[in-house]
Amino acid sequence: PPASRTAMGDSGGSVVSVDVERISLGGKEHHIQTNHGSVSVAVYGDHDKPALVTYPDVALNHMSCFQGLLFCPEAASLLLHNFCIYHISPPGHELGAAPISPKRPAPSVDDLADQVADVLDFFGLGSVMCLGATAGAYILTLFAAKYRERVLGLVLVSPLCRAPTWTEWLYSKVESNLLYYYGMCGLVKESLLQRFFSKEVRGCSESPESDIVQACRSLLDQRQSMNVWQFVQTMNGRYDLTEELKQLQCRTLIFVGENSQFHAEAVHMTAKLDRRYCALVEVKIYIYIPFKCFSCVDICKSVAGASMRVTRDGGATSCNAYTDGVLLHGVRPLQAKPARLQPAQPPEPILYIAGAPFA
């Protein structure tokens, strides 16, 4: 298949293309047989260090979802200096996965949360940090609700926490039928790209499609459609976690775009969590992106115990994002600062992420 590529700008504005799913960064992949089927876990770093568990969104794995952590040298080195990272892929979403038989029942969201516990048991892990994006954020939140003593903190990007609305349920049913009968067709890819990226990043008649969207489109072509179908089925059967959220005591940091389709979910989730332990970071539209970043490791360390670097007003703040590296599922490693006026003529490069779901 064609190489899957993405782009990363340097301080001079040049673009470097990399094969996001084929570069080895020293990690080791494990295929673990759990009580609810086999699951792939890629482990990076020293096993003696605190554990950071990640879970990606639908149709993605750790390389395509969390590439910003892997290819931003500053963030990657700091993360691996402080954590051993355990990237859990949804069933059949790992690179080179075999197709799952459509006759095999799709796992429930509880099954996937229990798989996370089985993975921790396999590696002999106690309490861990968790980082999840959208569907992955739901699974890790459910895991934290079921196994409260095993989660130190949650970093959630555009999370889901409620049952699907009738509109979303019907939309997912149509998407599922397209996947089942036609595979990863154009309509399904466009639907997923709209989920992952803002309109400005996806491009239009007046502006070309960005390199990162082209790379993601190529990656989707390589996905086993039946495996994606199963995860879509699973997430379409999720239930409301509102009552469970009230019992969570771990520190939680939530990121969402101001105009994101997941904004209402993030706000609802923040309102139900204990405000002593929770912060919501809303990323404003049309954000100027300079080169230096506040690494994700600082976010993780903040959630794990240090004071959070966000000014909270009732648990929420609007902020600017200063980032570096490749997009992290539509997000790069973030620096949260109180919103200020932007420079009148900011230098290149500029990235506009108005309404990005993962901002």
ABEGO torsion letter per residue (X at the ends): XBBBBBBBBBAAGBBBBBBAAABBAGBBBBBBBBAAEBBBBBBBEBAABBBBBBBBBBGBBAAAAAAAAAABAAAAAAAAAABBBBBBBBBGABBGBBBBBAABBBBBAAAAAAAAAAAAAAAGBBBBBBBBBEAAAAAAAAAAAABAAABABBBBBGBBABBBBAAAAAAAAAAAAAAAAAEBBAAAAAAAAAAABBAAAAEBAABBBBAAAAAAAAAAAABBAAAAAAAAAAAAABBBAAAAAAABABBBBBBBBAABAAAAAAAAAAAABBAAABBBBBBBBGBBBBABBBBAAAAAAAAAGBBBABBBBGGBBBBBBBBBEBBBGGBBBBBBBBBBBBBABBBOBBBBABGBABX
